[in-house]
């Protein structure tokens, strides 16, 4: 089976981007492009956590609902959520109503605050895990890596929840820590250029 599909503009994209109408825009403008904004990083990791056991299409379709439910993923605000908020969110039909995952977002918001205090920013912390080229395999052939295992282990040690190696690997793909667009994808070169020009934030 081909690794790509022909998009409406006649150019090849990663095959998964053609499996749902809403995927193409996300694939072309977000997936794999480097992110250094802490709010966006927190959102991406939370959404990947919600995706665990579900389809990404389900999560992407509900993304605006998630943003509304979780204060646009401003983690300083989410960290102040209480049990009352958990109960409110469990009745919100616009999101995935899973108590453990909802409570994990609130827990992780508090962990994010601690990380900013100790590391300077979420971006500085996550980008310190950027693998070098020798550690990367063929695009889209793995669901975990040595780096995602190490990052997952450290996050859990810091108290984060729902951050297993597979979830973390998907997060790494989404935030640009790795360029996992297949070689023939027309977007891959643009992502590679963006990563090359990206200024890595430094940890404290």
Backbone as CSV, one residue per row, in Angstrom:
resi,resn,N_x,N_y,N_z,CA_x,CA_y,CA_z,C_x,C_y,C_z
1,UNK,0.838,-1.199,0.000,0.000,0.000,0.000,0.877,1.254,0.000
2,UNK,0.488,2.229,-0.778,1.259,3.468,-0.857,1.264,4.208,0.469
3,UNK,2.387,4.887,0.726,2.498,5.696,1.942,1.790,7.035,1.801
4,UNK,1.384,7.357,0.583,0.769,8.662,0.332,-0.564,8.514,-0.405
5,UNK,-1.299,9.626,-0.469,-2.471,9.709,-1.328,-2.366,11.025,-2.083
6,UNK,-3.061,11.119,-3.186,-3.036,12.350,-3.972,-4.122,13.288,-3.475
7,UNK,-3.707,14.422,-2.954,-4.638,15.416,-2.426,-5.349,16.143,-3.570
8,UNK,-6.376,16.930,-3.261,-7.105,17.645,-4.315,-6.229,18.542,-5.199
9,UNK,-5.085,18.981,-4.656,-4.193,19.812,-5.484,-3.264,18.977,-6.356
10,UNK,-3.459,17.649,-6.331,-2.675,16.759,-7.174,-1.321,16.379,-6.607
11,UNK,-1.022,16.812,-5.381,0.281,16.531,-4.781,0.143,15.493,-3.661
12,UNK,1.201,14.706,-3.437,1.120,13.621,-2.444,1.187,14.115,-1.002
13,UNK,0.405,13.494,-0.166,0.414,13.740,1.273,0.519,12.397,1.994
14,UNK,0.876,12.447,3.276,0.856,11.235,4.100,-0.522,10.578,3.987
15,UNK,-0.533,9.281,3.853,-1.784,8.567,3.570,-2.883,8.862,4.592
16,UNK,-2.518,8.967,5.867,-3.537,9.168,6.901,-4.292,10.481,6.716
17,UNK,-3.658,11.459,6.080,-4.290,12.771,5.904,-5.483,12.718,4.952
18,UNK,-5.604,11.645,4.215,-6.723,11.508,3.303,-7.852,10.647,3.843
19,UNK,-7.722,10.198,5.091,-8.718,9.272,5.628,-9.929,9.960,6.237
20,UNK,-9.886,11.278,6.391,-11.039,12.046,6.878,-10.907,13.473,6.358
21,UNK,-12.022,14.118,5.988,-11.958,15.459,5.393,-11.228,16.480,6.260
22,UNK,-11.397,16.388,7.583,-10.795,17.388,8.467,-9.301,17.181,8.690
23,UNK,-8.770,16.053,8.232,-7.363,15.759,8.472,-6.410,16.578,7.599
24,UNK,-6.795,16.890,6.386,-5.862,17.489,5.433,-5.338,18.844,5.919
25,UNK,-6.221,19.707,6.385,-5.793,21.013,6.870,-4.876,20.890,8.080
26,UNK,-5.238,19.989,8.990,-4.412,19.751,10.175,-3.033,19.239,9.757
27,UNK,-3.003,18.298,8.843,-1.754,17.723,8.343,-0.883,18.777,7.672
28,UNK,-1.490,19.637,6.871,-0.723,20.594,6.065,-0.218,21.801,6.849
29,UNK,-0.908,22.171,7.924,-0.575,23.426,8.599,-0.121,23.277,10.051
30,UNK,-0.347,22.103,10.649,-0.015,21.937,12.068,0.913,20.768,12.361
31,UNK,0.561,19.598,11.874,1.216,18.364,12.305,2.699,18.371,11.931
32,UNK,3.534,18.333,12.943,4.972,18.269,12.719,5.681,19.609,12.697
33,UNK,4.936,20.698,12.581,5.576,22.013,12.600,5.976,22.340,14.042
34,UNK,7.163,22.886,14.268,7.661,23.095,15.633,6.845,24.110,16.425
35,UNK,6.588,23.762,17.681,5.784,24.587,18.579,6.616,24.959,19.801
36,UNK,6.611,26.242,20.163,7.307,26.662,21.376,6.396,27.417,22.342
37,UNK,5.120,27.448,22.045,4.149,28.134,22.892,3.634,27.164,23.964
38,UNK,3.801,27.544,25.224,3.455,26.619,26.315,1.983,26.230,26.325
39,UNK,1.104,27.172,26.037,-0.323,26.841,26.033,-0.620,25.804,24.968
40,UNK,-0.073,26.007,23.777,-0.309,25.068,22.677,0.299,23.702,22.982
41,UNK,1.457,23.691,23.602,2.077,22.419,23.962,1.224,21.670,24.979
42,UNK,0.721,22.401,25.957,-0.135,21.772,26.961,-1.397,21.218,26.305
43,UNK,-1.984,22.001,25.415,-3.176,21.532,24.712,-2.886,20.268,23.919
44,UNK,-1.799,20.266,23.168,-1.474,19.105,22.339,-1.284,17.852,23.177
45,UNK,-0.586,17.985,24.299,-0.367,16.809,25.133,-1.677,16.332,25.765
46,UNK,-2.521,17.271,26.187,-3.827,16.891,26.760,-4.700,16.181,25.728
47,UNK,-4.732,16.706,24.513,-5.566,16.089,23.481,-5.045,14.704,23.108
48,UNK,-3.729,14.541,23.077,-3.179,13.207,22.808,-3.550,12.250,23.937
49,UNK,-3.597,12.758,25.163,-4.008,11.915,26.294,-5.466,11.493,26.158
50,UNK,-6.319,12.422,25.736,-7.723,12.084,25.514,-7.880,11.088,24.370
51,UNK,-6.975,11.134,23.417,-7.076,10.269,22.241,-6.794,8.806,22.580
52,UNK,-6.089,8.580,23.676,-5.724,7.214,24.050,-6.945,6.287,24.033
53,UNK,-6.881,5.260,23.182,-7.974,4.304,23.061,-9.081,4.725,22.121
54,UNK,-8.971,5.923,21.557,-9.976,6.448,20.632,-9.309,6.833,19.313
55,UNK,-10.097,7.330,18.371,-9.532,7.776,17.097,-9.175,9.255,17.189
56,UNK,-8.131,9.651,16.458,-7.754,11.064,16.437,-8.862,11.895,15.791
57,UNK,-9.599,11.304,14.880,-10.698,12.039,14.245,-11.721,12.492,15.287
58,UNK,-12.009,11.635,16.239,-12.953,11.981,17.304,-12.469,13.197,18.076
59,UNK,-11.175,13.203,18.409,-10.616,14.292,19.209,-10.550,15.584,18.396
60,UNK,-10.090,15.497,17.161,-9.957,16.694,16.332,-11.317,17.345,16.107
61,UNK,-12.345,16.524,15.916,-13.691,17.058,15.691,-14.223,17.786,16.924
62,UNK,-13.734,17.395,18.091,-14.210,17.997,19.342,-13.229,19.035,19.899
63,UNK,-12.210,19.398,19.139,-11.155,20.248,19.691,-11.678,21.583,20.225
64,UNK,-12.550,22.230,19.493,-13.081,23.511,19.972,-13.897,23.326,21.245
65,UNK,-14.593,22.200,21.351,-15.346,21.908,22.581,-14.395,21.702,23.759
66,UNK,-13.289,21.004,23.501,-12.291,20.814,24.549,-11.728,22.159,24.994
67,UNK,-11.446,23.022,24.040,-10.901,24.339,24.379,-11.872,25.128,25.251
68,UNK,-13.141,25.077,24.892,-14.157,25.789,25.683,-14.275,25.193,27.082
69,UNK,-14.198,23.885,27.172,-14.372,23.201,28.458,-13.186,23.411,29.397
70,UNK,-11.990,23.523,28.825,-10.774,23.596,29.632,-10.078,24.954,29.534
71,UNK,-10.872,26.028,29.535,-10.329,27.394,29.600,-9.242,27.631,28.565
72,UNK,-9.492,27.121,27.341,-8.543,27.257,26.232,-7.171,26.667,26.582
73,UNK,-7.166,25.719,27.496,-5.945,25.047,27.948,-4.916,26.010,28.522
74,UNK,-5.398,27.101,29.106,-4.525,27.982,29.898,-4.282,27.261,31.225
75,UNK,-3.124,26.670,31.366,-2.958,25.742,32.493,-2.995,26.416,33.860
76,UNK,-2.692,27.704,33.924,-2.830,28.386,35.217,-4.298,28.445,35.653
77,UNK,-5.196,28.536,34.695,-6.630,28.537,34.995,-7.117,27.120,35.296
78,UNK,-6.685,26.170,34.475,-7.117,24.780,34.666,-6.638,24.243,36.020
79,UNK,-5.481,24.703,36.455,-4.937,24.238,37.739,-5.843,24.599,38.910
80,UNK,-6.709,25.583,38.719,-7.621,26.001,39.790,-8.959,25.268,39.728
81,UNK,-9.144,24.381,38.760,-10.383,23.620,38.676,-10.542,22.758,39.936
82,UNK,-11.793,22.561,40.316,-12.116,21.789,41.513,-12.962,20.570,41.139
83,UNK,-13.375,19.816,42.138,-14.245,18.665,41.908,-15.556,19.092,41.263
84,UNK,-16.000,20.297,41.562,-17.216,20.829,40.930,-17.022,20.932,39.423
85,UNK,-15.848,21.348,39.012,-15.552,21.432,37.580,-15.505,20.045,36.950
86,UNK,-14.952,19.084,37.672,-14.915,17.712,37.161,-16.335,17.213,36.902
87,UNK,-17.222,17.426,37.859,-18.608,16.979,37.705,-19.281,17.711,36.545
88,UNK,-18.976,18.996,36.400,-19.533,19.765,35.278,-19.057,19.193,33.951
89,UNK,-17.791,18.878,33.861,-17.218,18.370,32.613,-17.742,16.977,32.277
90,UNK,-18.072,16.208,33.300,-18.609,14.867,33.066,-20.010,14.902,32.452
91,UNK,-20.644,16.074,32.467,-21.953,16.217,31.828,-21.863,16.935,30.477
92,UNK,-20.643,17.289,30.073,-20.427,18.036,28.824,-20.370,17.059,27.643
93,UNK,-21.424,17.015,26.864,-21.502,16.069,25.750,-20.560,16.427,24.604
94,UNK,-19.973,17.615,24.647,-19.084,18.049,23.570,-17.674,17.516,23.666
95,UNK,-17.344,16.896,24.812,-15.994,16.358,24.997,-16.069,14.861,25.279
96,UNK,-14.923,14.259,25.514,-14.871,12.858,25.931,-15.045,12.830,27.444
97,UNK,-16.139,12.221,27.889,-16.471,12.254,29.316,-15.868,11.047,30.038
98,UNK,-14.592,11.161,30.296,-13.832,10.105,30.965,-13.221,10.733,32.216
99,UNK,-13.701,10.304,33.390,-13.277,10.949,34.638,-11.751,10.954,34.791
100,UNK,-11.134,9.824,34.530,-9.689,9.738,34.708,-8.929,10.727,33.835
101,UNK,-9.371,10.867,32.593,-8.688,11.779,31.672,-8.966,13.241,32.035
102,UNK,-10.180,13.527,32.456,-10.523,14.889,32.880,-9.693,15.274,34.105
103,UNK,-9.626,14.378,35.078,-8.846,14.650,36.278,-7.357,14.754,35.951
104,UNK,-6.915,14.004,34.943,-5.507,14.066,34.540,-5.158,15.440,33.977
105,UNK,-6.052,16.046,33.213,-5.786,17.378,32.661,-5.581,18.385,33.793
106,UNK,-6.424,18.311,34.814,-6.309,19.236,35.949,-5.011,18.971,36.711
107,UNK,-4.739,17.709,36.969,-3.488,17.324,37.621,-2.280,17.811,36.820
108,UNK,-2.327,17.592,35.508,-1.191,17.949,34.652,-1.018,19.456,34.537
109,UNK,-2.103,20.198,34.676,-1.999,21.663,34.677,-1.172,22.116,35.877
110,UNK,-1.381,21.472,37.002,-0.606,21.804,38.200,0.851,21.370,38.041
111,UNK,1.043,20.237,37.405,2.412,19.783,37.110,3.092,20.741,36.133
112,UNK,2.330,21.268,35.189,2.882,22.219,34.218,3.365,23.484,34.916
113,UNK,2.611,23.939,35.899,3.032,25.112,36.667,4.373,24.845,37.360
114,UNK,4.502,23.678,37.940,5.751,23.309,38.613,6.903,23.224,37.610
115,UNK,6.606,22.716,36.425,7.642,22.584,35.407,8.136,23.947,34.934
116,UNK,7.206,24.879,34.750,7.599,26.236,34.340,8.500,26.852,35.410
117,UNK,8.162,26.620,36.672,8.967,27.168,37.768,10.370,26.564,37.792
118,UNK,10.476,25.279,37.486,11.776,24.603,37.592,12.596,24.639,36.308
119,UNK,11.925,24.653,35.155,12.628,24.542,33.874,12.631,25.828,33.057
120,UNK,11.779,26.772,33.421,11.682,28.022,32.669,10.462,28.063,31.787
121,UNK,10.143,26.951,31.150,8.958,26.844,30.292,8.732,25.386,29.940
122,UNK,7.517,25.068,29.524,7.264,23.716,29.011,8.087,23.480,27.759
123,UNK,8.169,24.514,26.921,8.899,24.399,25.654,10.355,24.029,25.893
124,UNK,10.985,24.699,26.845,12.385,24.418,27.130,12.572,22.964,27.557
125,UNK,11.648,22.489,28.371,11.734,21.105,28.836,11.546,20.122,27.683
126,UNK,10.459,20.266,26.931,10.171,19.288,25.886,11.216,19.307,24.772
127,UNK,11.689,20.481,24.402,12.681,20.542,23.323,14.028,19.992,23.741
128,UNK,14.266,19.859,25.038,15.524,19.247,25.471,15.539,17.746,25.171
129,UNK,14.385,17.210,24.789,14.280,15.794,24.427,14.324,15.565,22.919
130,UNK,14.677,16.575,22.168,14.721,16.408,20.712,15.773,15.365,20.336
131,UNK,15.377,14.303,19.629,16.355,13.279,19.251,17.213,13.751,18.081
132,UNK,18.414,13.216,17.973,19.217,13.552,16.796,18.857,12.598,15.658
133,UNK,19.316,12.931,14.482,18.904,12.200,13.274,19.199,10.703,13.363
134,UNK,20.288,10.347,14.054,20.680,8.936,14.134,19.692,8.104,14.941
135,UNK,18.863,8.778,15.734,17.886,8.067,16.568,16.539,7.886,15.871
136,UNK,16.394,8.452,14.690,15.113,8.422,13.995,15.071,7.292,12.985
137,UNK,13.969,6.568,12.984,13.776,5.517,12.005,12.992,6.034,10.804
138,UNK,12.513,5.114,9.991,11.693,5.501,8.853,10.383,6.095,9.352
139,UNK,9.939,7.214,8.754,8.711,7.875,9.230,7.501,6.937,9.293
140,UNK,6.727,7.113,10.353,5.442,6.448,10.550,5.527,4.923,10.573
141,UNK,6.648,4.414,11.083,6.790,2.962,11.224,6.851,2.547,12.685
142,UNK,6.810,3.529,13.590,6.882,3.220,15.028,5.788,3.969,15.773
143,UNK,5.430,3.460,16.934,4.459,4.147,17.787,5.087,4.585,19.104
144,UNK,6.343,4.156,19.320,7.118,4.608,20.468,8.577,4.722,20.023
145,UNK,9.403,5.274,20.881,10.844,5.337,20.626,11.562,5.385,21.958
146,UNK,12.870,5.237,21.934,13.633,5.327,23.179,13.409,6.684,23.847
147,UNK,13.314,7.722,23.023,13.116,9.070,23.570,11.726,9.201,24.188
148,UNK,10.705,8.682,23.510,9.352,8.801,24.065,9.222,7.998,25.358
149,UNK,9.923,6.890,25.448,9.925,6.099,26.677,10.586,6.889,27.807
150,UNK,11.728,7.509,27.502,12.451,8.290,28.513,11.640,9.511,28.956
151,UNK,11.031,10.185,27.993,10.230,11.373,28.306,9.004,10.987,29.128
152,UNK,8.345,9.910,28.741,7.190,9.421,29.480,7.568,9.094,30.922
153,UNK,8.682,8.424,31.069,9.141,8.027,32.417,9.410,9.265,33.277
154,UNK,10.030,10.282,32.703,10.346,11.479,33.479,9.085,12.275,33.814
155,UNK,8.159,12.361,32.873,6.899,13.058,33.148,6.149,12.376,34.296
156,UNK,6.089,11.064,34.256,5.399,10.324,35.324,6.090,10.551,36.665
157,UNK,7.417,10.589,36.643,8.167,10.855,37.868,7.826,12.232,38.435
158,UNK,7.500,13.158,37.528,7.131,14.515,37.931,5.647,14.631,38.285
159,UNK,4.922,13.524,38.196,3.529,13.509,38.621,2.493,13.600,37.518
160,UNK,2.934,13.686,36.260,1.984,13.773,35.150,1.273,12.430,34.971
161,UNK,0.037,12.487,34.455,-0.763,11.279,34.245,-1.229,11.170,32.785
162,UNK,-1.546,9.944,32.376,-1.965,9.638,31.001,-0.915,10.115,29.995
163,UNK,0.352,9.818,30.315,1.453,10.207,29.438,2.346,8.993,29.172
164,UNK,1.729,7.920,28.689,2.492,6.728,28.343,3.355,6.968,27.117
165,UNK,4.285,6.054,26.806,5.211,6.235,25.691,4.541,6.436,24.328
166,UNK,3.405,5.765,24.097,2.710,5.925,22.815,2.067,7.303,22.714
167,UNK,1.432,7.739,23.801,0.841,9.087,23.841,1.920,10.145,23.647
168,UNK,3.046,9.963,24.321,4.146,10.928,24.222,4.731,10.936,22.812
169,UNK,4.821,9.767,22.184,5.355,9.717,20.814,4.439,10.472,19.851
170,UNK,3.142,10.293,20.002,2.190,11.027,19.157,2.316,12.534,19.389
171,UNK,2.543,12.918,20.638,2.772,14.324,20.974,4.038,14.840,20.300
172,UNK,5.108,14.055,20.324,6.360,14.439,19.682,6.160,14.643,18.173
173,UNK,5.381,13.774,17.560,5.069,13.931,16.134,4.302,15.225,15.889
174,UNK,3.316,15.485,16.733,2.424,16.627,16.514,3.114,17.967,16.731
175,UNK,4.036,18.041,17.714,4.644,19.327,18.086,5.938,19.625,17.347
176,UNK,6.385,18.686,16.501,7.560,18.938,15.694,8.876,18.498,16.307
177,UNK,8.820,17.759,17.401,10.056,17.260,17.993,10.715,16.257,17.049
178,UNK,9.883,15.621,16.223,10.367,14.801,15.119,9.544,15.149,13.878
179,UNK,10.146,14.973,12.718,9.440,15.178,11.448,9.041,13.806,10.940
180,UNK,7.794,13.414,11.160,7.360,12.066,10.793,6.508,12.037,9.531
181,UNK,6.532,13.119,8.762,5.912,13.069,7.438,6.735,12.104,6.584
182,UNK,6.069,11.271,5.797,6.794,10.317,4.956,7.604,11.062,3.906
183,UNK,8.620,10.396,3.396,9.568,11.042,2.480,8.895,11.645,1.254
184,UNK,7.863,10.991,0.737,7.228,11.461,-0.502,6.182,12.551,-0.264
185,UNK,5.875,12.843,0.991,4.848,13.846,1.300,5.351,15.245,0.941
186,UNK,4.532,16.007,0.257,4.929,17.338,-0.192,5.141,18.304,0.976
187,UNK,4.580,17.994,2.135,4.703,18.869,3.305,6.000,18.619,4.069
188,UNK,6.612,17.468,3.877,7.793,17.098,4.667,8.913,18.138,4.574
189,UNK,9.208,18.615,3.391,10.313,19.563,3.214,10.046,20.868,3.955
190,UNK,8.800,21.329,3.939,8.455,22.559,4.643,8.603,22.411,6.138
191,UNK,8.224,21.246,6.642,8.375,20.972,8.068,9.865,20.910,8.424
192,UNK,10.646,20.238,7.581,12.090,20.139,7.828,12.731,21.526,7.868
193,UNK,12.316,22.387,6.967,12.852,23.748,6.931,12.455,24.529,8.187
194,UNK,11.198,24.369,8.604,10.720,25.057,9.806,11.485,24.587,11.043
195,UNK,11.747,23.281,11.132,12.487,22.740,12.266,13.929,23.240,12.244
196,UNK,14.505,23.311,11.054,15.892,23.777,10.929,16.033,25.232,11.387
197,UNK,15.038,26.053,11.066,15.093,27.477,11.413,14.635,27.751,12.849
198,UNK,14.013,26.766,13.457,13.409,26.943,14.774,14.467,27.216,15.835
199,UNK,14.221,28.217,16.660,15.142,28.544,17.749,14.728,27.784,19.003
200,UNK,15.552,26.857,19.405,15.221,26.025,20.562,15.307,26.815,21.872
201,UNK,14.257,26.762,22.678,14.320,27.425,23.988,15.252,26.650,24.917
202,UNK,15.864,27.333,25.858,16.823,26.687,26.771,16.206,26.490,28.146
203,UNK,16.555,25.355,28.744,16.114,25.072,30.111,16.909,25.928,31.084
204,UNK,16.333,26.154,32.243,17.031,26.889,33.303,18.310,26.160,33.704
